[in-house]
Amino acid sequence: MNARALLGFLGLLWAVPLQAEPLVVAFERWGATQPSAEGGRLLYNELGCVNCHGGSTGLPARRGPQLAGVTQRVQPEWLRSFLSNPAAAHSGSTMPQFSSLNAAEDVEAVLHYLGGLATKPTKKPKKVGHVNAEHGKELFHTVGCVACHAPAKDFQPAEGLPKPEDFTHPAIAFPQLQQKYGLQTLAEFLRDPLQARPDGRMPRIDMEESDALDLAGYLLEFASSDGETAQKIHPFAVDPALALRGRGIVAAAGCSSCHELPKEMGAVSVALQSGAGGCLEGNAGRKSPQYQLGAKQRAALKLYLAQREKELPQAQLVELTLQALNCAACHERDGRGGPDAARKAYFQGDHNLGDTGRYPPPLTGVGRKLQPEWLNDVLEGKARVRPYLQTKMPVYGTATGGLAALLSKVDARSEVALPGGDDAAGRKLMGTQGGVGCITCHRWGGHAALGIQALDLSSLGQRLQPGWLREYLVNPAAYRPGTLMPSFWPEGKAANSEILGGDTARQIASIYAFAKSDNGEPEGFPAVSGGEFELSPQAHPIVQRTFFAGVGTHAILLGFPHGVHLAYDGKTGRPALAWRGRFFDAYATWFSRFAPFEKPLGDAVVKWPSSGGETVRFEGYRLDAQKVPVFLLKVGGAPVTDRFDAVDGGLRRTLSGAAPALNALGVTHPAGVAVHEENSDSKETRIFTYLWK
């Protein structure tokens, strides 16, 4: 990607200014307005100053990426440009410029040294049959990437495009991705960034290999559906003589202070300088790293260095740690942090739960809220109770190693102990048979809630600390304003006076005791399992209306005996999803007071992209002689019918109507299937067959 192409790509994104000075997001968000010692501490840590000059910031170590195998992960041509001028190759890069690398022959020597670093034998690349960049685009804008990076201007969230002025938090710019990566190496990086960057500043979001490929395809502006057409990493042959010279340059530059290199390249502590030759005076010497620091960055660093021996209170250390890892991009703690007004539109989930169904929970008092073991499991990616959030909690690796213990210590406070609980009373309280009906809104293990699908309470006893639970149940809104969670103990008085004499403390203690007891389930779940209501088409197709994830509240499901099924969007008048295998479980749709958004039971799900055609008016459907629904549409006032049949291994779609209306429809096809259009003698009929590969 040349400079013009880079500017064009950035023009597709919201709020990504090109900048030469290093970007430390937390400093720009909280420390740039009024330079402070705390902001300087962040910079001293995040720019790697501490790695060379020593001291202890108390913050998670910020290190450079693994260099072993780097010429197999990224394009050697990009490495040349990055070593020559990091800020030009990656706007806002925290990699300093070294004067000793201005000469092209020095850069080349370092490149050959890096190319010769020991690494594991490379695996033979897998054949990539299909890349769905459109799906990758959706992932990028929904799983949490845009909390740190800028969203694209042409992706419209459900709530509509945000206003440019509402982007108030800095965005981390991308490097020249098309020059830097091949499709597979970018996908491998996205699936587990901690392998290349163990410091955790680019965390890992759990995803399938196919999702990582789709996401990489989107970021590389990949248009083809054939992954074999994607660019690959160019082979690099190491010149031993150049590598030997490069080794000396790397050793002299002190690269091992930030990067893991062979033991003989061990880091050497460098004394801080002041005045002439010092980084903070903007006139660093030839051998010093060249940071193009801004005036406010230099001012904050000076304030920190003037008192860096001063011990930081642990509460401040927690705050700075969450800022350094950019946890504050998604989470609020003590009234600070969380996404800006523009990015809130990209946080999606279950809208039936209000804001709690879309936004990650606040971290206020989280060390007092969660059991230490559970909190540690959350940070390690082992514990999840909010599957309805599309934004995924990332894993930061070793960077959060001591964070759970620190949070528990900082947030701890003396609690009034709960009295002994009666788990039988707790079971009744949580149920609907004379209790407060927790399972009306909350899941319990394998049981769906009877209404909206709030978080699973079956792990409550292992997850929460009893003192916090008591305080929360008395006044949920104090913890999370606007929550749908009511209080059944307003002002500490039990609304249910029948159980345990209305003793609030004993009732809450009993709920906690039952949740810990593994003694069955709350009363009130239907005696049947959801599997008893699985729909399985036999002699003819099945049509079912429902709420469906990825389609919405107007989904019309069409199940065929052939084992290939369709979800049609009755709101937009277009097909939305198709899949193979099992069809649909109607239990929640038929029996829940408020049905959740369901998902296909089968696999190989494909999605139709949005259409650029004319707006369609959906006018229902009729069943033909084969009991197949024929969807009735109006396109520009002209009638069009849309019919799907099952064929071996796929679906056959027949569109009928006047030729101008068919042309205006803007027909699209799902990625991930082979599409064949049949020749038709009539201009008023178009027939497509979709076959799974």
Buried (B, 14 or more C-beta within 10 A) or exposed (E): BEEEEBEEBBEBBBBBEEBBBBBBBBBBBBBBEEBBBBBBBBBBBBBBBBBBBEBEBBBBBBBBBBBBBBBBBBBBEBBBBBBBBBBBBBBBBBBBBBBBBEEEEBBBBBBBBBBBBEBEEEEEEEEBEBBBBBBBBBBBBBBBBBBBBBBBEEBBBEEEBBEEEBBEBBBBBBBBBBBBBBBBBBBBBBBBBBBBBBBBBBBBBBBEEBBBBBBBBBBBBBEEBEBEEBBEBEEBEBBEEBBEBBBEBBBEBBBBBBBBBEEEBEBEEBEBBEEEEBBBEEEBEEEBBBBBBBEBBBBBBBBBBEEBEEEBEEEEBBBBBBBBBBBBBBBBBEEBBBBBEBBBBBBBBBBBBBBBBBBBBBBBBBBBBBBBEBBBBBBBBEBBBBEBBBBBBBBBBEBBBEBBEBBBEBBEEEEEEBEEBBBBBBBBBBBBEEBBBBBBBBBBEEBBBBBBBBBBBBBBBBBBBBBBBBBBBBEBEEBBEEBBBEBBBEEEEBEBEEBBEBBBBBBBBBBBBBBBBEEEBBBBBEEEEBEEBBBEBEEEBBBBEBBBBBBBBBBBBBBBBBBBBBBBBBEBBBBBBBBBEBBBBBBBBEBBEBBBBBBBBBEBBBBBBEBEBBEBBBBEBEEEEEEBBBBBBBBBEBBBBBBBBBEEBBBBBBBBBBEEBBBBBBBBBBBBBBBEEEEEEEEEBBBBBBBBE
